[in-house]
Amino acid sequence: MIRLVRLPIMMVPGALLVVVATWGDALGLGGAERGFGTGQVILLVVGLLALCYGVLLHRKAVKDYRRVGRAYVKTVLFIAVPTAIVFCVAVVVADKFVGIIEPPTSPTAGLLFPPNQSVDYATSEYEITVRTNSLGIRDREIDVTEDKSYRILAIGDSFTYGWGVENDEAWPKIAEDRLRAAGCNVQILNLGSPGASPRDYCELTRQSIPLLKPDLVIVAVLQGNDLMQMQFEPPVFPFSPGELAKRFCPNLLRLVSGRCFRRAQKVPASEIRHAWQSIAQRSISELTPEQKQRLEKLDSRTRQAFFSGDLNVHAVLIALHHPDSYSFTLHLDQAEVQDAIGALGKCLKEISHEAAHFGATTEVISVPSAAYVSRKSIESIRRLGFRLSDEALKGDAPDQAIRTACESADVRFHSPSERFRDVAQTESLYFEMDDHFSARGHALLGTTVSEWILEGKVGSVRRPPSIPPAKTASLSSATH
């Protein structure tokens, strides 16, 4: 009876780890676009070892019970507790060892992504190659110790990262190029990360600011989406397994995520397309009947692109699960919106305090979302499956939400929304089947940010005594 009842119980921890490892791509452990990754391999090995350990421990406990009458639980605790302590100590020691031989500042460590990586993306709307440098960010190679420029960190999500455009077409590079053309000794580093939320921005500042030592941190908060994530993301508890792992095993987490001991690699567009196709097919079984109905109601072109890997599947999946997410920020008087604003304010305050500790200032830029710019851009949002009325074009609720959070965090706020709405009347600033900036949208935001910096509205860059008229004209021409 003991064997039949308790053996499965002893095998549960190992079995859970094996299951998590097997489905780790869905949980983000291996990276949905990279298949079975390092994290999954580690979990699978640990899970199999835990299964074997559970079986052996069970056999030992049963043997002691039969031979000397020792209680089953007593034997398990007598062996399992010291084993757990030794395991925890070994993990911490291993983490320190990894940190010594591959510190976060080493040439092969990655802040955001695997260093020296090249990934191709190809859809009907764009064909790009994303390259990361030795720091693991989407930027050119830099020497953080030698370059004495006025350094700005641009922290944000895929709109800062430059989804759908080449490295030098993302708005941080546009702003940097224009400032340098105006004679300013400025360096703007692109720390954008697709899918990142304000909580991720906090974590990134804790990692990047001590290493990069910026003069200014620009937090690019995406209208609507970032506030929505504050509502839908589960709260972070200081003593949760994830937070404890970040505190005690940061180097092992880098190893699991592929940001450690990685060398230059090339990922072809065909692999990305295949990964998106797999995610789309697998997601069908996980949808509720209502969500499946919403998928069926998508226009044929979008649905075909979704299943063929010709569209970033994550955007559609968000729409299927949270179709009213872009309407969330429009109702500022609702309690859940106020809670999300408060949570955003706390994140911005943490970022500001971290920056100030290293002598940097923090300012926030509102990134215009297609959902609130023009009727044409709203159509791209609806095409993905989101529900949104033309009322989103009225007022400035998306900006007001971010502005309120900035006021609570005592950081300066800047918005280019009116300029975007004006330009969008005659020009297309977003992809047709994607809600991200096109190259034109990035150019407009980058130009606007550079003008703010030159005018002294953002940061405190030392402006040249005089700027030739031709260069002044070039700075303003891209906004019309």
C-alpha positions in Angstrom: 0.0 0.0 0.0 2.8 2.4 0.9 4.5 1.7 -2.4 1.3 2.3 -4.4 0.2 5.5 -2.7 3.4 7.3 -2.0 5.6 6.5 -5.0 3.6 8.8 -7.3 3.7 11.5 -4.7 7.5 11.3 -4.6 7.7 11.5 -8.4 5.5 14.6 -8.7 8.2 17.3 -8.5 10.3 15.6 -11.2 7.3 15.0 -13.4 6.3 18.6 -13.1 9.8 19.8 -14.2 9.7 17.4 -17.2 6.3 18.8 -18.2 7.4 22.4 -17.9 10.6 21.6 -19.9 8.5 19.9 -22.6 6.2 22.8 -23.0 8.8 25.4 -22.1 8.5 27.2 -25.5 4.9 28.1 -24.7 6.1 29.5 -21.4 9.0 31.5 -22.9 11.8 29.3 -21.5 13.3 28.3 -24.8 12.1 31.3 -26.7 9.1 30.8 -28.9 11.2 31.7 -31.9 14.1 29.4 -31.1 12.5 26.1 -30.3 13.8 23.8 -27.6 16.3 26.1 -25.8 18.9 26.0 -23.1 16.4 26.6 -20.3 14.3 23.6 -21.4 17.4 21.3 -21.6 18.4 22.3 -18.1 14.9 21.8 -16.7 14.5 18.5 -18.5 17.8 17.2 -17.0 16.9 18.4 -13.5 13.4 16.9 -13.9 14.8 13.5 -14.9 17.3 13.5 -12.0 14.5 14.5 -9.6 12.4 11.6 -10.9 15.2 9.2 -10.2 15.9 10.8 -6.8 12.2 10.4 -5.9 12.2 6.7 -6.8 15.4 6.0 -4.8 14.2 8.0 -1.8 10.9 6.1 -1.8 12.7 2.8 -1.9 14.9 3.8 1.0 12.0 5.0 3.1 10.0 1.7 2.4 13.1 -0.4 3.2 13.7 1.4 6.5 10.0 1.1 7.4 10.1 -2.7 6.9 13.4 -3.4 8.5 13.5 -1.1 11.5 10.0 0.3 11.7 11.1 3.9 11.0 8.2 6.1 9.8 8.2 6.7 6.1 7.9 10.5 6.5 10.8 10.5 9.0 13.1 8.9 6.6 12.0 11.1 3.7 12.6 14.3 5.8 15.9 13.0 7.2 17.3 12.6 3.7 15.3 15.2 1.7 15.9 18.3 3.9 19.8 18.0 3.9 19.7 17.3 0.2 17.6 20.4 -0.5 20.0 22.5 1.6 23.0 21.1 -0.3 21.2 21.7 -3.6 20.4 25.3 -2.8 24.0 26.0 -1.7 25.3 24.3 -4.8 23.0 26.4 -7.1 24.2 29.7 -5.4 27.9 28.6 -5.7 27.3 27.6 -9.3 25.8 31.0 -10.0 28.8 32.8 -8.4 31.1 30.6 -10.5 29.3 31.5 -13.7 29.4 35.2 -12.7 33.2 34.9 -12.2 34.0 33.3 -15.5 31.3 35.1 -17.5 30.4 38.4 -15.7 27.6 40.6 -17.0 30.2 43.1 -18.3 32.1 40.5 -20.3 32.2 40.8 -24.1 29.9 37.8 -24.6 27.3 38.7 -22.0 23.9 40.1 -23.1 21.8 42.7 -21.4 18.7 41.9 -23.4 19.4 39.4 -26.1 22.1 36.8 -27.0 25.1 38.9 -28.0 26.4 39.1 -31.6 23.2 37.6 -33.0 21.8 38.1 -36.4 18.1 37.3 -37.0 16.2 37.7 -40.3 12.5 38.5 -40.4 10.5 38.4 -43.6 6.8 39.2 -44.0 4.7 40.7 -46.8 5.3 44.1 -45.3 9.0 44.1 -44.4 12.3 42.2 -44.7 14.8 43.1 -42.1 17.9 41.8 -40.3 18.2 42.4 -36.6 21.7 42.5 -35.2 22.8 42.7 -31.6 26.2 43.8 -30.4 28.4 42.3 -27.8 26.3 43.9 -25.1 23.2 42.1 -26.2 21.3 45.1 -27.4 20.1 46.1 -30.9 22.8 48.7 -31.5 26.2 49.1 -33.1 29.3 48.0 -31.4 30.3 50.4 -28.6 33.0 50.7 -25.9 31.2 51.9 -22.8 34.4 52.7 -21.1 36.1 54.8 -23.8 33.2 56.7 -25.3 32.8 60.0 -23.4 29.7 61.2 -25.2 26.6 62.5 -23.5 25.0 59.1 -23.1 21.2 58.5 -23.3 19.5 55.2 -22.7 16.2 54.7 -24.7 14.2 52.1 -22.8 11.0 50.8 -24.2 9.3 47.9 -26.0 9.1 46.9 -29.6 8.4 50.5 -30.7 11.8 51.5 -29.4 13.5 48.3 -30.5 12.3 49.0 -34.0 10.1 46.1 -35.0 9.8 45.9 -38.8 12.7 48.3 -39.6 16.4 48.1 -39.8 18.7 48.9 -36.9 19.5 52.4 -38.1 15.9 53.2 -38.9 14.6 52.9 -35.3 13.8 56.2 -33.7 16.7 56.2 -31.2 19.2 56.0 -34.1 17.3 58.7 -36.0 17.5 61.0 -33.1 21.2 60.3 -32.5 22.1 60.9 -36.1 20.3 64.2 -36.2 21.8 65.4 -33.0 25.3 64.5 -34.2 24.6 66.2 -37.5 23.7 69.3 -35.4 27.1 69.1 -33.7 26.1 67.5 -30.4 28.4 64.8 -28.9 25.5 62.4 -28.1 25.2 58.7 -27.9 21.7 57.1 -27.7 21.7 53.4 -26.9 18.7 51.4 -28.0 17.5 49.3 -25.1 14.1 48.4 -26.6 12.8 44.9 -26.2 9.7 43.4 -27.9 6.9 42.6 -25.5 8.5 44.4 -22.6 6.4 46.1 -19.9 7.1 48.9 -17.4 8.1 46.2 -14.9 10.6 45.0 -17.4 11.9 48.5 -17.8 12.6 48.6 -14.0 14.5 45.4 -14.2 16.5 46.6 -17.2 17.5 49.8 -15.5 18.8 47.9 -12.5 21.0 45.9 -14.9 22.0 48.5 -17.4 22.5 51.8 -15.6 25.5 50.6 -13.4 27.1 49.2 -16.5 26.4 51.9 -19.1 26.4 54.9 -16.7 24.1 57.2 -18.7 23.5 60.9 -18.3 19.9 60.6 -19.3 17.3 57.8 -19.3 14.4 58.2 -21.7 11.5 55.8 -20.9 9.4 55.4 -24.0 6.0 54.4 -22.6 3.7 53.1 -25.3 0.2 54.6 -25.1 -2.5 52.1 -24.0 -0.4 49.0 -24.2 2.0 49.6 -21.3 -0.9 50.7 -19.1 -2.8 47.6 -20.1 0.1 45.4 -19.1 0.1 46.9 -15.7 -3.4 45.6 -15.3 -3.2 42.2 -16.9 0.3 41.2 -15.7 0.2 39.2 -12.5 1.6 41.2 -9.5 5.2 40.6 -8.5 5.7 39.2 -5.0 9.2 39.8 -3.4 9.4 36.2 -2.2 8.0 34.5 -5.3 10.3 31.9 -7.0 11.0 34.2 -9.9 12.0 37.1 -7.7 14.1 34.9 -5.5 15.8 33.5 -8.6 16.6 37.0 -9.8 18.1 37.9 -6.4 20.2 34.7 -5.8 20.8 33.3 -9.3 21.1 36.2 -11.8 24.0 34.6 -13.6 22.3 31.2 -14.1 19.2 33.1 -15.4 21.4 34.7 -18.0 22.7 31.2 -18.9 19.2 29.8 -19.2 18.0 32.7 -21.3 20.9 32.4 -23.7 22.6 35.6 -22.7 25.7 33.9 -21.4 28.4 31.8 -23.2 26.9 32.6 -26.5 28.8 33.3 -29.7 27.8 34.9 -33.0 24.9 33.1 -34.6 22.6 33.5 -37.6 18.9 32.8 -37.5 17.2 32.7 -40.9 13.8 34.1 -41.7 12.5 30.6 -42.5 13.1 29.5 -38.9 11.2 32.5 -37.6 8.3 31.8 -40.0 8.2 28.2 -39.0 8.1 29.1 -35.3 5.2 31.6 -35.8 3.3 28.9 -37.8 3.8 26.4 -34.9 2.6 29.0 -32.3 -0.5 29.7 -34.4 -1.4 26.1 -34.8 -0.8 25.2 -31.2 -2.8 28.2 -29.9 -6.0 26.9 -31.5 -6.4 24.1 -28.8 -5.9 26.7 -26.1 -8.6 29.1 -27.2 -12.0 29.3 -25.6 -15.1 29.0 -27.8 -15.6 32.7 -27.7 -11.9 33.3 -28.7 -12.2 30.9 -31.6 -15.3 32.8 -32.8 -13.2 36.0 -32.8 -10.5 34.2 -34.8 -13.0 33.1 -37.4 -14.3 36.7 -37.7 -10.9 38.0 -38.7 -10.7 39.0 -42.4 -9.3 36.2 -44.6 -6.1 38.1 -45.3 -5.2 38.5 -41.6 -6.2 34.9 -40.8 -4.1 33.5 -43.6 -1.1 35.6 -42.6 -1.6 34.4 -39.0 -1.5 30.7 -39.9 1.2 31.0 -42.6 3.7 32.9 -40.4 3.4 36.0 -42.4 2.4 38.1 -39.4 3.7 38.5 -35.9 1.3 36.0 -34.2 1.7 37.5 -30.8 -0.3 40.6 -31.8 -3.2 38.5 -32.9 -3.1 36.3 -29.8 -3.2 39.4 -27.6 -6.3 40.6 -29.5 -8.0 37.2 -29.1 -7.4 37.1 -25.4 -7.9 40.9 -24.6 -9.9 42.4 -27.5 -10.8 45.5 -25.5 -7.3 46.2 -24.2 -6.8 49.4 -26.3 -10.1 50.8 -24.9 -8.9 50.3 -21.3 -6.9 53.5 -21.1 -9.9 55.6 -22.4 -11.8 55.2 -19.1 -9.7 57.2 -16.7 -12.3 57.3 -14.0 -12.5 53.5 -13.5 -10.9 52.0 -10.5 -8.8 49.4 -12.4 -7.4 52.1 -14.7 -6.5 54.2 -11.6 -4.8 51.2 -10.1 -2.8 50.6 -13.3 -1.8 54.3 -13.4 -0.6 54.0 -9.8 1.4 50.8 -10.7 3.0 52.6 -13.7 3.9 55.5 -11.5 5.7 53.2 -9.0 7.7 51.7 -11.9 8.7 55.1 -13.1 9.7 56.2 -9.6 11.9 53.1 -9.2 13.6 53.9 -12.6 14.1 57.5 -11.6 15.6 56.6 -8.2 18.0 54.1 -9.8 19.1 56.6 -12.4 19.6 59.4 -9.8 21.7 57.1 -7.8 24.2 57.1 -10.7 23.8 60.8 -11.5 21.4 60.4 -14.4 18.0 62.1 -14.9 14.9 60.3 -16.1 12.3 61.6 -18.5 9.3 59.9 -20.1 8.1 60.1 -23.7 4.7 59.0 -24.7 4.9 56.8 -27.8 1.9 57.3 -30.0 0.0 54.0 -30.6 -1.9 53.4 -33.9 -5.0 53.0 -31.8 -5.2 56.7 -31.1 -3.7 58.5 -34.1 -6.0 58.2 -37.2 -8.9 56.3 -38.6 -6.6 54.6 -41.0 -4.3 53.4 -38.2 -7.3 52.3 -36.2 -8.2 50.0 -39.0 -4.9 48.1 -38.6 -5.7 47.6 -35.0 -9.2 46.3 -35.8 -7.7 44.0 -38.5 -5.7 42.3 -35.8 -8.9 41.5 -33.9 -9.1 44.4 -31.4 -12.4 46.2 -30.7 -12.0 49.9 -30.8 -14.3 52.8 -31.8 -13.4 56.1 -33.4 -13.9 57.7 -30.0 -10.3 56.8 -29.4 -9.3 59.7 -31.6 -11.0 62.2 -29.3 -9.3 63.8 -26.3 -5.9 62.8 -24.8 -6.8 60.1 -22.3 -3.9 57.8 -23.3 -1.5 60.7 -22.7 -3.3 61.8 -19.6 -2.9 58.4 -18.0 0.9 58.4 -18.6 1.1 62.1 -17.5 -0.6 61.3 -14.2 1.8 58.4 -13.6 4.8 60.8 -14.3 3.5 63.4 -11.9 3.3 60.8 -9.1 6.8 59.8 -9.9 8.1 63.4 -10.2 9.5 62.8 -13.7 9.1 65.1 -16.8 6.6 64.0 -19.5 6.6 64.7 -23.2 4.1 63.8 -25.9 4.3 64.0 -29.7 0.7 62.9 -30.1 -0.6 66.1 -31.7 2.2 66.1 -34.3 1.5 62.5 -35.1 -2.2 63.1 -35.5 -1.5 66.0 -37.8 1.0 64.1 -40.0 -1.1 61.0 -40.1 -3.8 62.9 -42.0 -1.6 62.8 -45.1 1.0 60.2 -44.5 1.1 56.6 -43.3 3.1 56.1 -40.1 2.2 52.5 -39.3 2.3 49.2 -41.2 -0.9 48.2 -42.8 -1.3 44.8 -41.2 0.8 45.5 -38.1 0.3 48.0 -35.4 4.0 49.1 -35.3 5.7 52.2 -36.7 6.8 52.0 -40.3 10.1 53.7 -41.1 8.2 56.9 -41.6 6.8 56.7 -38.1 10.2 56.1 -36.6 11.6 59.0 -38.5 8.9 61.3 -37.2 9.5 60.3 -33.6 13.2 60.4 -33.8 13.2 63.8 -35.4 10.8 65.1 -32.7 12.9 63.8 -29.9 16.1 65.4 -31.4 14.3 68.7 -31.7 13.2 68.5 -28.0 16.8 67.8 -27.0 18.2 70.7 -29.1 15.6 73.0 -27.6 16.5 72.0 -24.1 13.1 70.4 -23.4 14.6 67.0 -22.9 17.9 66.4 -21.1 20.7 68.8 -20.8 22.9 68.2 -23.8 25.5 70.9 -24.4 24.2 72.6 -27.6 26.8 73.9 -30.0 27.2 77.7 -30.1 25.5 77.9 -33.4 23.8 75.5 -35.8 24.1 76.2 -39.5 20.7 77.1 -41.1 20.9 74.1 -43.5 21.2 71.7 -40.6 18.3 73.4 -38.8 16.2 72.9 -41.9 17.1 69.3 -42.2 16.0 68.7 -38.6 12.5 70.2 -39.2 11.9 68.9 -42.7 11.1 65.3 -41.6 8.2 66.5 -39.6 6.2 67.8 -42.5 
